[in-house]
Amino acid sequence: MKCMHLSDLHLGKRLIDISLLEDQQYILDQIIRIAAEEKPQAVLIAGDIYDRSNPPAEAMTLFAGFLRRLTALGCTVLVISGNHDSSERVAYLGELVRETGVFLSPVYEGHIEPICLRDEFGEVRFYLMPYVHPEEVRRFFPDAEISGAGDAAGLVLAEMRPDPACRNVILSHQYISGSAFDDPDQRAVGTLDSIDASLYSAFDYVALGHIHRPQAIGRADGTMRYCGAPLKYSQREASVQKSVTLAELGPKGTLRIWQRPLKPLREVRLARGTFEELIERGPDPGTESDYFFLTLTDEEDIPNAAARLRQRFPRLLALDFDNARTRAGGSVLPGHLETEQKQPMELLMELYRATHNTEMSDEARAFAERAMRETEGFEE
């Protein structure tokens, strides 16, 4: 059985004031072409479909069209929610769309029933494990000691009890210990948020989401994989070759894995130099429409540097400084243009997501908004 493994679409994501919907539509079109050529029986989407729990309508329409085109090719599509998604929103139409060959992970309620597909070698059982927070798991295992994500995931996985005689595949959106990441937003805080790879030992293939760099993890045979995000969403991903992963299961114990490269509509590029050097040089021919992260090496301040550089680099995303002053502080000042334009509540929600690996609840958000209103100088 041939499977196509995707994750971390982050549909609806914006970089500063730039919508990426056009870029995302372009890469989804490319994935559809690969699916038409490879003819996978199953497409596995391992979480973070959207960039936030309440995605814009355009992002939801884009995903619906993507699912429709995959099923038109004869693919069965299996989808789980990630930490950026609302599990309720993903699960909402689950029962209805099953009839079209799309299986959406339900909200976790203490048990995960596998989806069974068949090929010439028999049955393949797919387990859809959505991102679950320890608090959600405690409700169903009240007597268990759960001190972090590892304990919670261990209970969820142990409860599944997959049949060792069958071929078992799991979709999971977690941070596995030892994974190499590119974006600091993906970094687990401490060790409580990391999962030991051995917890997945009962599964023939582990289709992971959450880390944007494609990589095998935890197994010598490469059968536990992050497929990575299909687009570059940070400057740390500039040198990463994006791809989709194909995994073909033969008889029990045999599995072949390969990647198909993806080419974006616009590349993410890095450039550094003095202000005058960058203004004079500009982008290389043919890269004018790409996204740029620039680093200035000037020792003196440059008035309105970002606005002036944007005349040469129209899609400038961030401007950093690397000079004696910033190095004396132990790091390069981030100078992210994106941060400057965000509201306090947006920044607080991003901080909460990074430290807790989940979205802020409606109750917590309401409390924070009330606290901000009561703070001197806060504007609605």
C-alpha positions in Angstrom: 0.0 0.0 0.0 1.5 3.3 -1.1 1.0 6.3 1.3 1.8 9.9 0.8 2.8 11.6 4.0 2.2 15.4 4.5 2.0 17.7 7.6 2.2 21.3 8.8 0.4 22.9 5.9 -0.3 26.0 8.2 -2.9 27.2 5.8 -3.8 30.9 6.4 -0.3 31.7 7.7 0.9 35.3 7.2 4.4 36.6 7.3 4.2 40.1 8.6 1.5 41.7 6.4 2.0 39.2 3.5 -0.6 36.5 3.0 0.9 33.1 1.9 -2.4 31.8 0.5 -1.1 32.2 -3.1 2.1 30.3 -2.2 0.1 27.7 -0.4 -2.2 27.2 -3.3 0.8 26.8 -5.6 2.4 24.1 -3.5 -0.9 22.2 -3.0 -1.3 22.2 -6.8 2.2 20.7 -7.0 1.3 18.1 -4.4 -1.8 17.2 -6.4 0.4 16.6 -9.5 2.7 14.4 -7.5 -0.3 12.4 -6.2 -1.6 12.0 -9.7 1.8 10.6 -10.8 2.4 8.4 -7.7 -1.2 7.2 -7.2 -1.0 6.7 -3.4 -3.9 4.7 -2.0 -3.7 6.8 1.2 -2.7 10.4 1.9 -1.7 11.0 5.5 -1.9 14.6 6.8 -0.2 14.7 10.3 -1.6 17.9 11.8 -1.3 21.7 11.7 -3.6 21.9 8.8 -4.2 25.6 9.7 -1.9 28.1 11.3 -4.4 28.9 14.1 -7.3 27.4 15.8 -9.8 29.8 14.2 -8.6 29.9 10.6 -9.7 32.4 8.0 -12.4 31.3 5.6 -10.0 31.4 2.6 -7.8 28.8 4.4 -10.7 26.5 5.0 -11.8 26.8 1.4 -8.3 26.0 0.2 -8.1 22.9 2.4 -11.6 21.7 1.3 -10.6 22.1 -2.4 -7.4 20.1 -1.7 -9.3 17.3 -0.1 -11.8 17.2 -3.0 -9.0 17.0 -5.5 -7.3 14.1 -3.6 -10.4 12.1 -3.4 -11.1 12.7 -7.1 -7.8 10.9 -7.7 -9.1 7.9 -5.8 -7.0 8.6 -2.6 -8.3 7.9 0.9 -7.3 10.8 3.0 -6.5 10.5 6.8 -6.1 13.7 8.8 -5.3 14.6 12.4 -5.3 17.9 14.2 -2.1 19.5 15.4 -1.3 21.9 18.2 -2.1 24.9 15.9 -5.5 23.4 15.0 -8.8 23.2 16.9 -9.5 19.5 17.3 -13.2 20.3 17.5 -13.1 22.3 14.2 -11.2 19.5 12.5 -13.5 16.8 13.8 -16.7 18.8 13.1 -17.7 17.1 9.8 -15.9 13.8 10.4 -18.9 11.5 10.1 -20.2 13.2 7.0 -17.0 13.3 5.0 -16.2 9.7 5.7 -18.5 8.8 2.9 -16.2 10.7 0.5 -13.0 8.8 1.7 -11.8 11.5 4.1 -11.2 10.4 7.7 -10.7 13.2 10.3 -9.4 12.6 13.8 -12.2 13.0 16.3 -11.8 14.9 19.6 -9.9 12.5 21.9 -12.3 10.7 24.2 -10.1 8.0 25.7 -9.9 5.6 22.8 -8.7 5.6 19.2 -10.4 3.2 16.8 -8.2 2.4 13.8 -9.3 3.0 10.2 -8.8 -0.2 8.2 -7.8 -0.2 4.5 -6.9 -3.3 2.5 -4.5 -4.2 -0.3 -3.2 -7.4 -1.9 -1.3 -8.3 1.3 -4.3 -7.8 3.7 -5.3 -5.1 6.1 -3.5 -2.0 7.1 -4.7 -0.3 10.3 -4.3 3.5 10.6 -4.5 5.1 14.0 -5.3 8.8 14.0 -3.8 10.3 17.1 -4.6 14.0 17.3 -2.4 16.4 19.3 -3.5 15.9 22.9 -2.6 18.0 25.9 -1.9 16.2 29.3 -5.0 17.9 30.7 -7.2 16.3 28.1 -5.7 12.8 28.8 -6.1 13.1 32.6 -9.9 13.1 32.2 -9.8 9.5 30.9 -7.0 8.2 33.1 -7.8 9.8 36.5 -5.6 7.3 38.5 -2.5 7.7 36.3 0.4 10.0 37.2 0.8 12.4 34.2 3.6 14.9 34.7 4.0 16.0 31.0 3.4 15.2 27.4 5.5 12.0 27.5 3.3 10.4 30.2 0.1 11.5 28.4 1.2 10.2 25.0 2.4 6.9 26.6 -1.1 6.3 28.0 -2.8 7.2 24.7 -0.5 4.9 22.8 -0.7 2.0 25.2 -4.5 2.1 25.2 -4.6 1.4 21.4 -3.1 -2.1 21.7 -2.4 -2.6 18.0 -2.4 -6.2 16.7 1.3 -7.2 16.1 0.2 -9.5 13.3 -1.2 -6.6 11.3 0.5 -3.7 9.6 -0.1 -0.7 11.8 0.5 2.9 10.8 0.0 5.9 13.2 -0.4 9.6 12.4 0.9 11.6 15.4 1.7 15.3 16.0 4.3 15.4 18.7 7.9 16.5 19.5 10.0 13.3 19.5 13.2 13.5 21.6 16.2 14.2 19.5 14.4 15.9 16.6 16.2 18.6 14.7 14.0 21.7 14.4 14.4 25.0 12.4 11.9 27.3 14.0 12.2 28.3 17.7 8.4 28.2 17.9 8.7 24.4 17.5 11.1 24.0 20.4 9.8 22.0 23.3 10.1 23.7 26.7 12.2 21.5 29.0 11.9 17.7 28.7 8.2 17.4 29.7 7.0 18.1 26.2 9.2 15.6 24.4 8.1 12.0 23.6 10.4 9.0 23.6 10.5 7.3 20.2 10.2 3.8 21.9 6.6 4.5 22.8 5.7 4.0 19.1 7.5 0.6 18.8 4.2 -1.3 17.9 3.8 0.6 14.7 5.3 -0.3 11.3 5.3 3.3 10.1 5.0 6.5 12.2 3.8 9.5 10.2 4.8 12.5 12.3 3.9 16.1 12.2 5.1 19.2 14.1 8.8 19.6 13.0 9.2 21.5 9.7 12.5 19.9 8.7 12.1 16.5 7.0 13.9 13.8 8.9 13.9 10.2 10.2 14.0 9.9 14.0 14.3 7.2 16.6 14.8 4.2 14.3 17.7 2.9 12.2 15.4 1.9 9.3 13.8 5.3 8.8 10.3 4.1 9.4 9.5 6.9 11.9 9.5 10.2 10.0 8.7 13.8 10.0 7.9 14.7 6.4 8.3 18.4 7.2 6.3 21.4 6.2 5.8 21.8 2.4 6.9 25.5 2.5 9.6 27.4 4.3 8.1 29.3 7.2 11.2 30.8 8.8 14.7 32.0 7.9 16.2 28.9 9.6 14.5 26.8 6.9 16.1 28.8 4.0 18.6 26.0 3.1 16.1 23.1 3.7 14.9 21.1 0.6 11.1 20.7 1.0 9.5 17.5 -0.1 6.6 15.1 0.3 7.3 11.6 1.7 6.1 8.4 0.1 6.0 5.2 2.1 5.0 1.9 0.4 4.1 -1.0 2.7 4.6 -4.5 1.4 4.0 -7.6 3.4 4.4 -7.2 7.2 8.0 -6.0 7.9 8.7 -4.6 4.5 8.6 -0.8 3.8 10.1 1.4 1.1 10.4 5.2 1.7 11.4 8.0 -0.6 10.8 11.7 -1.1 9.6 13.9 -4.0 11.1 17.4 -3.9 8.8 20.5 -3.9 9.6 23.8 -5.6 7.9 26.9 -4.1 6.4 29.8 -5.9 8.8 32.1 -4.1 12.0 31.1 -2.3 13.1 32.2 1.2 16.6 33.8 0.9 19.1 35.3 3.3 21.5 38.2 2.6 23.9 40.2 4.7 26.1 43.3 4.3 26.2 46.9 5.0 23.2 49.1 4.1 25.0 50.6 1.1 26.1 47.2 -0.1 22.6 45.7 0.0 21.1 48.8 -1.6 23.6 48.8 -4.4 23.6 45.0 -5.0 19.9 44.3 -4.5 18.5 40.8 -5.1 20.2 38.6 -7.6 18.5 38.5 -11.1 15.4 36.3 -11.1 15.0 36.5 -7.3 13.3 39.9 -7.0 9.9 38.4 -6.0 11.4 36.1 -3.3 11.1 36.5 0.4 14.2 38.0 2.1 15.6 38.0 5.6 18.4 40.7 5.7 21.2 41.2 8.2 22.9 44.6 8.4 26.5 44.8 9.5 26.7 48.6 9.9 28.0 49.8 13.2 25.9 53.0 13.1 22.1 53.2 13.1 20.5 53.5 9.6 17.4 55.7 9.7 14.3 54.1 8.1 16.5 51.1 7.0 13.6 48.7 6.6 11.5 51.0 4.5 14.4 52.0 2.3 15.6 48.4 1.8 12.1 47.3 0.9 12.3 49.5 -2.3 15.0 47.0 -3.4 13.6 43.9 -1.7 9.8 44.2 -2.0 9.2 41.1 0.1 11.5 41.9 2.9 10.4 39.9 5.9 12.8 40.8 8.7 15.9 43.0 9.3 18.5 41.9 11.8 21.7 43.7 12.9 25.1 41.9 13.4 27.7 44.3 14.7 29.9 45.0 17.7 27.0 46.2 19.8 24.8 43.2 19.1 27.6 40.7 19.5 28.5 42.3 22.9 25.0 41.4 24.1 25.7 37.7 23.2 23.4 37.4 20.2 22.2 39.1 17.1 19.2 41.4 17.8 16.2 39.9 16.1 14.6 43.1 14.8 11.7 41.1 13.4 9.4 43.4 11.4 6.6 40.9 12.1 6.7 41.5 15.9 6.6 45.2 15.5 3.1 45.1 13.9 1.5 42.6 16.2 -1.0 43.5 19.0 -0.2 42.6 22.6 -2.9 39.8 22.6 -1.4 38.2 19.5 2.1 38.2 21.1 0.7 36.7 24.4 -1.1 34.0 22.5 2.1 33.1 20.6 4.1 33.0 23.9 1.4 30.7 25.4 1.5 28.4 22.3 5.4 28.2 22.4 5.5 27.5 26.2 2.5 25.1 26.4 2.5 23.6 23.0 -1.2 24.2 22.6 -3.6 27.1 22.0 -4.8 29.3 24.8 -8.3 28.4 25.9 -11.3 30.8 25.5 -11.4 31.2 29.3 -7.7 32.1 29.5 -8.0 34.4 26.6 -10.9 36.3 28.1 -9.0 36.6 31.4 -5.9 38.0 29.7 -8.0 40.5 27.7 -9.7 41.7 30.9 -6.3 42.1 32.5 -4.9 44.1 29.6 -7.9 46.4 29.6 -7.3 47.1 33.3 -3.6 47.9 32.6 -2.7 51.6 32.3 -2.1 52.5 28.7 -3.8 49.5 27.1 -6.0 50.3 24.2 -8.9 48.1 22.9 
